[in-house]
Amino acid sequence: MLKKILILIMGLILVSGLTAGEKIRFGMIGTFSMPFYTGSGYSSFMDNQIGSFEKVQNNPILGFSLGPTVEYSFHSRLSLQTELLLSAAGGGYVLVSGDEREAHLINKFNLDIPVMLKYRIPLKKDRWVYFMAGPQLSILLAESEIVQDGHEYNKHTNSRDMYNPVGLGVMTALGWQGEMKKVDVLLELRYSRDFTRSIRDIGSNYQNVVSIGTGLKFGTAGENR
């Protein structure tokens, strides 16, 4: 039911934009991210992998997000923003024994669809800081696992049944927005977290992503946006 509500909200925003004139603005956003897993189930899963190694460490990986954004303004300081993002996420762990290290990197490609309420605080003409928060739907597109043992890399694909195909979580962002030659430039710090388990059958485990991003918004409408 929640997934259907999110899709319905997106549809309403897009339909509203067809008749909203300057109230709707389009753009692009791109981020560099650090995805990782948390949860007691994931900690137990890592502990079970130690074998002959001395210890195991949680290991964030590098990721990204890229896609279009749509912003619908209904107040001078409030708007709704939705995005359609191709995201590289996942996490990993490192097995350690003395100088020996074996890294396991879980790579996932998702289609992320956040729908966020945006609140803007004006700094001066055509400059704002803003905060956004709202639910996010994540749809699994592909996955793989890479094992690095010294200089040797081995890649294999796990069964898709190992992962939940759809995740529901929250996205938050703190950003700066300024007009430059009739195009708005964005700088953001983002954090997202799933509330549904990412990996099945290992207890509580949740996808977390910290990211920094930049983007552009088109169709400026002055200070009354």
DADA-V259030 format. One record per backbone hydrogen bond with DSSP energy under -1.0 kcal/mol. CO is the residue of the C=O (numbers start at 1). NH is the residue of the N-H. If there is no record, write none. Layout:
co-><CO & CO>
nh-><NH & NH>
//
This chain:
co-><1 & 2 & 3 & 4 & 5 & 6 & 7 & 8 & 9 & 10 & 11 & 12 & 13 & 16 & 20 & 21 & 23 & 25 & 26 & 27 & 28 & 29 & 30 & 31 & 32 & 33 & 34 & 35 & 36 & 38 & 39 & 40 & 41 & 42 & 43 & 44 & 46 & 47 & 50 & 55 & 57 & 63 & 64 & 65 & 66 & 67 & 68 & 69 & 70 & 71 & 72 & 77 & 78 & 78 & 79 & 80 & 81 & 82 & 85 & 86 & 87 & 89 & 91 & 92 & 93 & 94 & 95 & 96 & 96 & 97 & 100 & 102 & 103 & 104 & 105 & 106 & 107 & 108 & 109 & 109 & 110 & 111 & 112 & 113 & 114 & 116 & 117 & 118 & 119 & 121 & 124 & 126 & 127 & 128 & 129 & 130 & 131 & 132 & 133 & 134 & 135 & 136 & 137 & 138 & 139 & 142 & 144 & 145 & 146 & 147 & 148 & 149 & 152 & 154 & 156 & 159 & 160 & 162 & 165 & 167 & 168 & 169 & 170 & 171 & 172 & 173 & 174 & 175 & 176 & 177 & 178 & 183 & 184 & 185 & 186 & 187 & 188 & 189 & 190 & 191 & 192 & 193 & 198 & 204 & 204 & 205 & 206 & 207 & 208 & 209 & 210 & 211 & 212 & 213 & 214 & 215 & 216 & 217>
nh-><5 & 6 & 7 & 8 & 9 & 10 & 11 & 12 & 13 & 14 & 15 & 16 & 17 & 19 & 23 & 24 & 73 & 71 & 218 & 69 & 216 & 67 & 214 & 65 & 212 & 63 & 210 & 61 & 208 & 206 & 43 & 44 & 45 & 46 & 47 & 48 & 49 & 50 & 53 & 96 & 94 & 33 & 88 & 31 & 86 & 29 & 84 & 27 & 82 & 25 & 80 & 120 & 74 & 75 & 118 & 72 & 116 & 70 & 112 & 66 & 110 & 108 & 106 & 59 & 104 & 57 & 102 & 54 & 55 & 100 & 97 & 95 & 148 & 93 & 146 & 91 & 144 & 89 & 141 & 142 & 87 & 139 & 85 & 137 & 83 & 81 & 133 & 79 & 131 & 129 & 127 & 179 & 123 & 177 & 121 & 175 & 119 & 173 & 117 & 171 & 115 & 169 & 113 & 167 & 111 & 109 & 107 & 156 & 105 & 154 & 103 & 152 & 149 & 147 & 145 & 162 & 163 & 200 & 140 & 138 & 195 & 136 & 193 & 134 & 191 & 132 & 189 & 130 & 187 & 128 & 185 & 180 & 217 & 178 & 215 & 176 & 213 & 174 & 211 & 172 & 209 & 170 & 164 & 41 & 42 & 198 & 38 & 194 & 36 & 192 & 34 & 190 & 32 & 188 & 30 & 186 & 28 & 184>
//
